[in-house]
Amino acid sequence: MVSRVFLVLVVLQVLYISVQTRNRQQCSQVCTLKFKPVCDSTGKVYRSQCVLDVAICNDPSIRPGVCGVTQPECPRFCPEVYQPVCDSTGTVYSNQCFLNIAICNDPSIKPGACGSSF
């Protein structure tokens, strides 16, 4: 019985390591040595867009930025006031503050009009 439990634990560990390795392989990309610097939102400089793309793949919290300009952190808290607003896809946010946070974290989000469901 103990050996079966041990065997199951070993198999689970091997599967976990396999998944972690596969995720890292998806992010691995061969980048040239060409030096054309780009920066993330904290001002960290990367040798090229390719290197930044790999970093973003490995850590989705990294956002592209402008070199020489450190972008502020996105706010994390909003007042709990219900004044619904929507983005261009129809997603409803409790208020403008929550929409602004979403836009800060994902600049592809745009303000939009809410339907008549309110």
Secondary structure, 3 states (H helix, E strand, C coil): CHHHHHHHHHHHHHHHHHHHHHHHHHHCCCCCCCCCCEEECCCCEECCHHHHHHHHHHCCCCCEEECCECCCCCCCCCCCCCCCEEECCCCEECCHHHHHHHHHHCCCCCEECCCCCC
